[in-house]
Amino acid sequence: AVVSTQSTGTLRTSLRRLFSLTSSETTLVKSSETSSSSSPVQQPLNKVLVVGLGNYPAPRSRHSVGQHVLHCIADKNALTLSYKRNCKAHLARFTLNECEVFLLKPKHYMNLNGKSVAKALSVYQISPQNVLLLHDELDLPLGKFKVKHGGSANGHNGVIDTHERLKYTGVKRLRIGIGRPSDKADVMDYVLADFNKNERSLLNAMQNTLVDTVYQTISIMTSPQEANKSEPKKKAKQKAAGKAVVAGDPTEQRPCLEEASPPKKPRDTPGSHDQ
């Protein structure tokens, strides 16, 4: 559902309905070094990659609103995004409940953001199912946003590039409305321009709601129910590859998102826009 300003309870209910899951209360715990002691061995933390898609040379533009929200999360946790050469991106991490959250800000033009995403998944051993993209959305007005579980990129080059490089179209996304210009011919100039004063004020007023939405989505993504949902997809993939699947399993016909054909690769041009 599309939301703007709502209570935490309503927000949590909307997200549970989206993923058909039940989530626990979210408690933020800042990351700290784990000391060796005689305490019981802890299970490895779940890992989630939160990516602020954007046009790196224009960090204050409408097109880079996802990176603005990423910085809001970092600021709320007193984190500094440090440059990682092996990912060509800035990165920070913290702990949310029993989950290790990585914040990633690609240092690329929008249509190449997927390079940093794919590299980060490899370096930090994170599953594509545990990726959350934050990005601008022309089809939603400023002040509204929508959480989406997979599906079409709707022409967004940052999402398209990520889908292609991960070979996976089930990536979760927080689509942040920026609205459309009155003249469709001015879309490129519109998205590459900075927010005006009134728009910036509205964006600042809703930043806490956006951050809370990211936290709640992470909590749902890493719940045991969400992990179990991937099993039928694995069986479908095994069947397509000619491997044995348990006979009579009613889930084995479920479609596998990983096998969807990726959209046509966009041109690698600094000014190319995704919508």
KEZASE-635449 format. One record per residue (C-alpha): residue in three letters; y, x, z. Coordinates in steps of 0.05 Angstrom, whole numbers, m for minus. Each point is the difference from the previous one (the first is absolute). Layout:
! residues N
ALA	Y	X	Z
...
! end
This chain:
! residues 275
ALA	0	0	0
VAL	71	23	m13
VAL	38	13	65
SER	68	23	21
THR	16	m5	74
GLN	m54	m29	45
SER	m31	8	69
THR	m53	52	14
GLY	m51	m56	12
THR	14	m33	m67
LEU	m1	67	m35
ARG	m67	18	30
THR	m29	m69	m20
SER	24	9	m72
LEU	m32	69	m5
ARG	m66	m23	30
ARG	m3	m57	m50
LEU	14	49	m57
PHE	m58	46	18
SER	m44	m55	32
LEU	m7	43	61
THR	15	0	75
SER	42	58	24
SER	14	25	70
GLU	67	12	32
THR	35	61	m28
THR	21	53	50
LEU	36	62	m25
VAL	m24	67	28
LYS	37	62	m23
SER	m45	54	m26
SER	m14	60	45
GLU	m45	59	m1
THR	m71	m14	25
SER	m20	49	54
SER	m71	22	10
SER	m29	m25	66
SER	m63	m26	31
SER	17	m72	m20
PRO	m48	m38	m46
VAL	3	18	m74
GLN	47	m49	m36
GLN	m17	m32	m66
PRO	42	23	m60
LEU	62	m41	m10
ASN	8	m46	m60
LYS	49	28	m50
VAL	52	m40	m38
LEU	49	26	m53
VAL	67	m38	m3
VAL	37	19	m63
GLY	74	m12	m13
LEU	4	m5	m76
GLY	66	21	m30
ASN	40	39	m50
TYR	9	65	39
PRO	66	22	m32
ALA	31	m67	20
PRO	m20	m12	72
ARG	53	m54	15
SER	m14	m41	m63
ARG	m32	m69	m1
HIS	m60	31	m34
SER	m12	45	61
VAL	2	m55	52
GLY	m72	15	19
GLN	21	70	21
HIS	57	m30	41
VAL	m51	m40	40
LEU	m44	61	7
HIS	59	37	32
CYS	10	m59	47
ILE	m71	8	24
ALA	9	75	9
ASP	66	m10	37
LYS	m30	m52	47
ASN	m53	52	20
ALA	48	59	2
LEU	m38	34	m57
THR	23	49	m52
LEU	m28	m4	m70
SER	m20	72	m17
TYR	m11	25	m71
LYS	m73	12	m19
ARG	m6	43	m62
ASN	m73	m18	m12
CYS	19	m73	m6
LYS	70	9	m30
ALA	25	m49	52
HIS	31	m6	68
LEU	m47	m21	55
ALA	m3	m19	74
ARG	m55	m30	43
PHE	m7	m39	64
THR	m53	m41	37
LEU	0	m76	1
ASN	m54	m29	46
GLU	m62	39	m22
CYS	26	16	m69
GLU	33	63	m27
VAL	56	m21	m46
PHE	27	46	m54
LEU	70	m14	m28
LEU	7	27	m71
LYS	64	7	m41
PRO	m17	26	m70
LYS	47	51	m31
HIS	m7	m28	m71
TYR	32	m50	m47
MET	m27	m70	12
ASN	m50	2	m58
LEU	m34	62	29
ASN	m3	m20	74
GLY	m76	m10	m6
LYS	m8	76	m6
SER	21	9	72
VAL	m41	m59	24
ALA	m64	25	m32
LYS	10	71	26
ALA	14	m25	71
LEU	m64	m41	0
SER	m39	62	m20
VAL	33	48	49
TYR	m3	m46	61
GLN	m66	m35	m18
ILE	28	m71	m2
SER	m34	m59	m35
PRO	39	m36	m56
GLN	m15	m64	39
ASN	45	27	55
VAL	62	8	m42
LEU	62	m43	9
LEU	55	5	m53
LEU	72	m18	17
HIS	40	m16	m63
ASP	57	m40	m31
GLU	m12	m68	m31
LEU	47	m31	m51
ASP	m33	m68	4
LEU	18	m10	73
PRO	73	m7	24
LEU	28	51	48
GLY	m17	m20	71
LYS	m70	m23	m17
PHE	m66	37	m7
LYS	m73	m12	m11
VAL	m64	36	20
LYS	m50	2	m57
HIS	m73	20	2
GLY	m16	33	m67
GLY	12	m34	m67
SER	45	14	m59
ALA	55	52	4
ASN	47	m50	m33
GLY	28	55	m44
HIS	21	45	57
ASN	m10	72	m24
GLY	m9	30	70
VAL	m56	m49	14
ILE	m30	8	m70
ASP	m2	76	8
THR	m33	m6	69
HIS	m53	m49	m27
GLU	m16	47	m57
ARG	m6	64	41
LEU	m41	m33	55
LYS	m42	m40	m50
TYR	8	m57	50
THR	43	m64	m6
GLY	m13	m28	69
VAL	57	39	33
LYS	39	m40	52
ARG	74	m7	m13
LEU	63	m21	36
ARG	45	m27	m56
ILE	72	3	23
GLY	48	m46	m37
ILE	61	29	m35
GLY	14	m60	m45
ARG	17	1	m74
PRO	67	13	m34
SER	33	m59	m34
ASP	m7	36	m67
LYS	m72	19	m14
ALA	23	55	m47
ASP	29	37	60
VAL	m66	5	39
MET	m5	76	m6
ASP	71	13	22
TYR	m8	m51	56
VAL	m61	30	32
LEU	25	72	m6
ALA	67	m19	33
ASP	13	3	75
PHE	1	m63	42
ASN	71	m27	9
LYS	30	m6	69
ASN	m23	m72	13
GLU	m70	15	m26
ARG	m5	61	44
SER	20	m41	61
LEU	m53	m52	m15
LEU	m53	54	m10
ASN	19	33	66
ALA	m4	m68	36
MET	m72	m11	m23
GLN	m27	71	10
ASN	m33	m15	67
THR	m37	m59	m31
LEU	m24	44	m57
VAL	m24	54	48
ASP	m37	m52	42
THR	m32	m27	m63
VAL	m26	70	m17
TYR	m29	8	70
GLN	m35	m67	m3
THR	m28	14	m69
ILE	m27	67	22
SER	m34	m34	60
ILE	m34	m49	m46
MET	m19	52	m52
THR	m37	41	52
SER	m35	m57	35
PRO	m77	m2	m1
GLN	2	m64	m42
GLU	40	34	m55
ALA	m49	59	m1
ASN	m59	m48	m8
LYS	33	m33	m61
SER	m10	63	m40
GLU	m76	m3	4
PRO	m11	m54	m53
LYS	45	39	m48
LYS	m42	62	10
LYS	m63	m39	m17
ALA	32	m28	m63
LYS	19	70	m21
GLN	m70	25	13
LYS	m28	m57	m43
ALA	47	17	m57
ALA	m23	72	4
GLY	m73	m21	m5
LYS	m16	14	73
ALA	m44	m44	44
VAL	32	m60	33
VAL	m34	m43	53
ALA	m32	m59	m37
GLY	29	m68	15
ASP	63	27	32
PRO	53	m54	m14
THR	56	50	1
GLU	m26	46	m55
GLN	36	m38	m55
ARG	68	9	32
PRO	48	37	m48
CYS	17	72	15
LEU	75	16	m3
GLU	m14	74	m9
GLU	m29	m13	m69
ALA	60	m37	m29
SER	31	33	m62
PRO	66	35	18
PRO	64	m20	m36
LYS	28	43	m55
LYS	30	65	26
PRO	77	m4	2
ARG	41	54	m34
ASP	20	58	44
THR	76	m8	m4
PRO	50	6	56
GLY	36	m64	m18
SER	m60	m44	m15
HIS	m1	m62	43
ASP	m60	m40	19
GLN	24	m72	m7
! end
